[in-house]
Amino acid sequence: MSDLLEKIRQSRATRRRFMKQAGVAGLGVLGATHLGEVDLLAQSGELNDVKILNFALNLEYLEAEFYLRAAFGRGLSDSDVTGTGRLGPVIGGRQVPFATESIREYAEEIAADEEAHVRFLRAGLGNVAVARPTIDLQDSFTKAARAAGLIGPTETFDPYANENNFLLAAYIFEDVGVTAYKGAARFLSNKDFLEAAAGILAVEAYHASNIRTVLYARGFFDAAQRISDLRDAADGPADLDQGIVMNGKANIVPADANGIAFSRTPTQVLSIVYLGGRSAGFGFFPNRLNGAIR
């Protein structure tokens, strides 16, 4: 955890908005090391559609379990979590006592979408779909909040305590999902899978925009920036992530100068959901993901 904290401090000290300034010309530089690693896997045939879709399924398990508990006080059904690999439990999570009707409805709609994503990917993968890995919706958020500086070193963060905590917790996931799908698209060879992934990406982008808009309207500028810094520190040296404010104005859509969303490789996504790795107990996935990309 100390390594991640130091990365965040360094990121804040040297933070710049390279994507906005450099546009597409900078894409070849950003995350070049990680892209090289994943490209080599793709060229060797080790990275295929099944492995990519199972990687996505792991992430959808996380989002679905988080939102279903927040919105409805339940998780995925037993029939939606079995598969190859070790089936794990979900630690923590409960229904949020929403005070605002619109936010409750947002949570319910997003939860339904994420549950549908799990079922869609499982149906497409059939008997090679991975089982749900162990998911931590309790201590992981406290570790993330401490690392981001949202709370003190001895405090705890409960994402289900109230709607504001829920929104900040959701913000950790949503931008990651968008960049993960975009980054993985280049490695899908089946055009039907690619179209489906593009459809899921679009929905994840709607979700992210929803959460970012509400956080902006509520004035959570500093907290959102701290979470953005956390993601940026975890995913490597490149300055990819963007908060909800840029140059003193709303930044609801994190994009480059050409209006294009940025990508993350599987390695970068794993670094975020693992909260930096072993020192943080692998974050939201204590036993890591199921499948080849883990």
C-alpha positions as CSV (number, residue, x, y, z in Angstrom):
1,M,0.0,0.0,0.0
2,S,2.9,2.4,0.7
3,D,4.2,2.0,-2.8
4,L,0.8,3.1,-4.2
5,L,0.7,6.0,-1.9
6,E,4.1,7.2,-3.1
7,K,3.0,6.8,-6.7
8,I,0.0,9.0,-6.0
9,R,2.1,11.7,-4.4
10,Q,4.5,11.6,-7.4
11,S,1.5,11.8,-9.8
12,R,0.1,14.8,-8.1
13,A,3.4,16.6,-8.1
14,T,4.0,16.2,-11.8
15,R,0.4,15.9,-13.1
16,R,-0.2,17.1,-16.6
17,R,-3.0,16.7,-19.1
18,F,-1.0,15.1,-21.9
19,M,-4.0,13.6,-23.7
20,K,-5.8,16.9,-24.0
21,Q,-2.7,18.7,-25.3
22,A,-1.2,16.0,-27.6
23,G,-4.3,14.4,-29.0
24,V,-3.9,11.3,-31.2
25,A,-0.2,12.1,-31.8
26,G,0.5,11.0,-28.2
27,L,-1.3,7.7,-28.3
28,G,1.7,5.8,-29.4
29,V,3.6,7.0,-26.3
30,L,1.0,6.4,-23.7
31,G,1.3,3.0,-22.0
32,A,3.8,1.9,-24.7
33,T,5.4,-0.7,-22.5
34,H,2.1,-2.4,-21.6
35,L,0.8,-2.2,-25.2
36,G,4.0,-3.9,-26.3
37,E,3.5,-6.8,-23.8
38,V,-0.1,-7.3,-24.9
39,D,0.7,-7.0,-28.6
40,L,3.3,-9.8,-28.2
41,L,0.7,-12.0,-26.6
42,A,-1.8,-11.3,-29.4
43,Q,0.8,-12.0,-32.1
44,S,1.8,-15.3,-30.5
45,G,-1.8,-16.4,-30.4
46,E,-1.8,-16.5,-26.7
47,L,-4.4,-13.7,-26.4
48,N,-7.6,-14.7,-28.1
49,D,-11.3,-13.8,-28.0
50,V,-12.2,-16.2,-25.3
51,K,-9.5,-14.9,-23.0
52,I,-10.4,-11.3,-23.6
53,L,-14.1,-11.9,-23.0
54,N,-13.5,-13.9,-19.8
55,F,-11.3,-11.0,-18.7
56,A,-14.3,-8.7,-19.3
57,L,-16.6,-11.1,-17.5
58,N,-14.5,-10.9,-14.4
59,L,-14.9,-7.1,-14.4
60,E,-18.6,-7.4,-15.0
61,Y,-18.9,-9.7,-12.0
62,L,-17.4,-7.0,-9.9
63,E,-19.7,-4.2,-11.2
64,A,-22.8,-6.4,-11.1
65,E,-22.2,-7.5,-7.5
66,F,-21.5,-3.9,-6.4
67,Y,-24.5,-2.4,-8.0
68,L,-27.0,-5.2,-7.3
69,R,-26.3,-5.0,-3.6
70,A,-26.5,-1.2,-3.6
71,A,-29.7,-1.0,-5.5
72,F,-31.6,-4.1,-4.5
73,G,-29.8,-5.6,-1.5
74,R,-28.9,-8.8,-3.4
75,G,-26.2,-10.2,-5.6
76,L,-26.1,-12.3,-8.8
77,S,-28.1,-15.6,-8.7
78,D,-26.2,-18.9,-8.2
79,S,-26.9,-19.8,-11.8
80,D,-25.0,-16.7,-13.0
81,V,-21.7,-17.2,-11.2
82,T,-20.5,-20.8,-11.9
83,G,-17.9,-21.8,-14.5
84,T,-14.3,-22.7,-14.9
85,G,-11.8,-21.7,-12.2
86,R,-12.5,-21.3,-8.5
87,L,-15.9,-19.9,-7.5
88,G,-15.4,-17.3,-4.8
89,P,-17.7,-15.5,-2.3
90,V,-18.6,-11.8,-2.3
91,I,-17.4,-10.0,0.9
92,G,-19.6,-7.1,2.1
93,G,-22.2,-5.1,0.3
94,R,-25.8,-4.1,1.2
95,Q,-28.6,-1.9,0.0
96,V,-27.9,1.8,0.1
97,P,-30.4,4.0,2.0
98,F,-30.9,6.4,-0.9
99,A,-32.2,9.8,0.0
100,T,-32.7,11.0,-3.6
101,E,-35.2,9.1,-5.8
102,S,-33.4,9.9,-9.0
103,I,-30.1,8.5,-7.7
104,R,-31.9,5.3,-6.5
105,E,-33.3,4.9,-10.0
106,Y,-29.9,5.5,-11.6
107,A,-28.5,2.7,-9.4
108,E,-31.3,0.3,-10.3
109,E,-30.9,0.9,-14.0
110,I,-27.1,0.5,-13.9
111,A,-27.5,-2.7,-11.7
112,A,-29.9,-4.2,-14.3
113,D,-27.5,-3.4,-17.1
114,E,-24.5,-4.9,-15.3
115,E,-26.5,-8.1,-14.5
116,A,-27.5,-8.3,-18.2
117,H,-23.8,-7.9,-19.2
118,V,-22.8,-10.9,-17.0
119,R,-25.6,-13.0,-18.5
120,F,-24.8,-12.0,-22.1
121,L,-21.1,-12.7,-21.8
122,R,-21.7,-16.0,-20.1
123,A,-24.1,-17.0,-22.8
124,G,-21.6,-16.1,-25.5
125,L,-18.8,-18.0,-23.8
126,G,-20.9,-21.1,-22.9
127,N,-19.0,-23.8,-21.1
128,V,-15.7,-21.9,-21.2
129,A,-17.0,-19.0,-19.1
130,V,-15.1,-18.4,-15.9
131,A,-16.7,-18.6,-12.5
132,R,-17.0,-15.5,-10.4
133,P,-13.8,-15.0,-8.4
134,T,-13.7,-13.8,-4.8
135,I,-14.8,-10.2,-4.7
136,D,-14.1,-7.8,-1.8
137,L,-16.7,-5.0,-1.5
138,Q,-15.6,-4.1,2.0
139,D,-11.9,-3.7,2.9
140,S,-11.0,-2.9,-0.7
141,F,-12.9,0.4,-0.6
142,T,-11.2,1.4,2.6
143,K,-7.8,0.7,1.1
144,A,-8.7,2.7,-2.0
145,A,-10.1,5.6,0.0
146,R,-7.1,5.7,2.3
147,A,-4.7,5.6,-0.6
148,A,-6.6,8.3,-2.4
149,G,-6.6,10.5,0.7
150,L,-10.4,10.5,1.0
151,I,-10.1,9.4,4.6
152,G,-7.4,9.2,7.2
153,P,-5.1,6.2,7.8
154,T,-7.2,4.7,10.5
155,E,-10.7,5.5,9.1
156,T,-12.9,3.2,7.2
157,F,-14.9,3.9,4.0
158,D,-18.3,2.3,3.6
159,P,-19.6,2.7,0.0
160,Y,-23.1,1.5,1.1
161,A,-23.5,4.0,4.0
162,N,-25.2,6.7,2.0
163,E,-25.7,7.8,-1.6
164,N,-22.7,10.1,-1.7
165,N,-20.3,7.3,-0.7
166,F,-22.0,5.1,-3.3
167,L,-21.4,7.7,-6.0
168,L,-17.7,8.0,-5.2
169,A,-17.3,4.2,-5.1
170,A,-19.1,3.9,-8.4
171,Y,-16.7,6.5,-9.9
172,I,-13.8,4.2,-9.2
173,F,-15.2,1.5,-11.5
174,E,-17.0,3.3,-14.3
175,D,-14.2,5.0,-16.1
176,V,-12.1,1.9,-15.9
177,G,-14.8,-0.2,-17.6
178,V,-14.9,2.2,-20.6
179,T,-11.2,2.3,-21.1
180,A,-10.9,-1.5,-20.6
181,Y,-13.3,-2.3,-23.3
182,K,-11.8,0.2,-25.7
183,G,-8.3,-1.1,-25.0
184,A,-9.3,-4.7,-25.6
185,A,-11.2,-4.1,-28.8
186,R,-8.1,-4.3,-31.0
187,F,-7.5,-7.9,-29.9
188,L,-10.9,-9.3,-30.8
189,S,-10.9,-11.1,-34.1
190,N,-14.5,-12.1,-34.3
191,K,-16.5,-9.2,-35.7
192,D,-19.7,-10.3,-33.9
193,F,-17.8,-10.2,-30.6
194,L,-16.3,-6.8,-31.5
195,E,-19.7,-5.4,-32.2
196,A,-21.1,-6.8,-28.9
197,A,-18.1,-5.4,-27.0
198,A,-18.7,-2.0,-28.6
199,G,-22.3,-2.1,-27.5
200,I,-21.2,-2.9,-23.9
201,L,-18.6,-0.1,-24.0
202,A,-21.3,2.4,-25.1
203,V,-23.5,1.4,-22.1
204,E,-20.5,1.6,-19.7
205,A,-19.8,5.1,-21.1
206,Y,-23.4,6.2,-20.4
207,H,-23.0,4.9,-16.9
208,A,-19.7,6.7,-16.4
209,S,-21.2,10.0,-17.7
210,N,-24.1,9.6,-15.4
211,I,-21.9,9.2,-12.3
212,R,-19.5,12.0,-13.4
213,T,-22.4,14.4,-14.0
214,V,-24.0,13.8,-10.6
215,L,-20.7,14.1,-8.8
216,Y,-20.0,17.4,-10.6
217,A,-23.5,18.7,-9.8
218,R,-22.9,17.9,-6.1
219,G,-19.5,19.6,-6.1
220,F,-17.3,16.6,-5.4
221,F,-14.5,18.1,-7.4
222,D,-11.6,17.3,-5.0
223,A,-12.8,13.8,-4.1
224,A,-13.2,12.9,-7.7
225,Q,-9.7,14.2,-8.5
226,R,-8.2,12.2,-5.8
227,I,-9.9,9.0,-7.2
228,S,-8.6,10.0,-10.6
229,D,-5.1,10.4,-9.2
230,L,-5.4,7.0,-7.5
231,R,-6.3,5.3,-10.9
232,D,-3.5,7.2,-12.6
233,A,-1.0,6.1,-10.1
234,A,-2.1,2.5,-10.2
235,D,-2.1,2.1,-13.9
236,G,1.5,3.1,-14.6
237,P,3.6,6.2,-15.4
238,A,1.5,7.6,-18.2
239,D,-0.9,10.5,-17.3
240,L,-4.1,9.0,-18.6
241,D,-6.9,9.7,-16.2
242,Q,-9.0,12.8,-16.0
243,G,-11.1,14.1,-13.1
244,I,-14.5,15.8,-13.5
245,V,-13.0,19.3,-13.7
246,M,-10.3,20.5,-16.2
247,N,-9.1,24.0,-16.6
248,G,-11.7,25.2,-14.2
249,K,-14.6,23.8,-16.2
250,A,-16.7,20.7,-16.2
251,N,-15.0,17.6,-17.7
252,I,-17.8,15.1,-17.9
253,V,-16.3,13.3,-20.9
254,P,-12.6,12.3,-20.5
255,A,-11.3,12.5,-24.0
256,D,-8.3,13.7,-26.0
257,A,-8.1,16.8,-28.2
258,N,-9.9,14.9,-30.9
259,G,-12.8,13.9,-28.6
260,I,-11.7,10.3,-28.4
261,A,-11.8,8.3,-25.2
262,F,-8.5,6.7,-24.2
263,S,-7.6,3.0,-23.8
264,R,-6.2,0.9,-21.0
265,T,-4.5,-2.5,-21.6
266,P,-5.5,-5.5,-19.5
267,T,-2.3,-5.0,-17.5
268,Q,-3.2,-1.4,-16.6
269,V,-6.8,-2.4,-15.7
270,L,-5.5,-5.2,-13.4
271,S,-3.2,-2.7,-11.7
272,I,-6.2,-0.6,-10.8
273,V,-8.7,-3.3,-9.7
274,Y,-5.8,-4.9,-7.7
275,L,-5.0,-1.5,-6.2
276,G,-1.4,-1.8,-7.1
277,G,-1.0,-5.6,-6.4
278,R,0.0,-7.9,-3.6
279,S,0.8,-5.1,-1.0
280,A,-2.9,-4.2,-1.2
281,G,-4.1,-7.8,-1.0
282,F,-5.1,-7.5,-4.7
283,G,-7.7,-5.0,-4.0
284,F,-11.2,-5.9,-5.2
285,F,-10.1,-9.4,-6.2
286,P,-8.3,-11.0,-3.2
287,N,-7.5,-14.2,-5.0
288,R,-7.1,-12.4,-8.4
289,L,-9.2,-13.0,-11.4
290,N,-10.2,-16.3,-12.9
291,G,-9.0,-17.1,-16.4
292,A,-5.8,-16.5,-18.4
293,I,-5.6,-12.8,-17.9
294,R,-5.1,-12.4,-14.2
